[in-house]
Amino acid sequence: MKKRMIMLMGQNPYEKIRENCINPGHFREYTIQEIKEYCREVNLSIYDYEIVNYTPAMGVKGKIVRFLGRKYNNFNEMLSIIAQKTNVLF
C-alpha cells in the first residue's frame, strides 16, 4: 500500500529499467507522466490514453484500491495509450 501511495503522488517507487540487457533491473509499472516523457523523447504525440482497473476488487484491500482508483487515476492498474510518430514524411 505504501508504494501505491507514492504512485498516487505521481511518482514511481522503483528505479527505471536499465539499458543493460544482462541486468535490466525490475520491470515495473509507469506513471502517465513517465510515459508522456518517453513519448516526447522519441517524437511520439499522444492521441489518447486511458487508465482503468480490469481486475475485480477482491477483499478489503482490493475494494480500497478500487475506490481510490475512481478518485485518482494514478491508483489504477492498466494504462492504454495511443500515440503517433511526429514529423513523419510520407
Secondary structure as GFF3:
##gff-version 3
##sequence-region A 1 90
A	DSSP	alpha_helix	2	8	.	.	.	ID=ss1
A	DSSP	alpha_helix	32	41	.	.	.	ID=ss2
A	DSSP	beta_strand	44	52	.	.	.	ID=ss3
A	DSSP	alpha_helix	59	71	.	.	.	ID=ss4
A	DSSP	three_ten_helix	73	75	.	.	.	ID=ss5
A	DSSP	beta_strand	78	85	.	.	.	ID=ss6
###
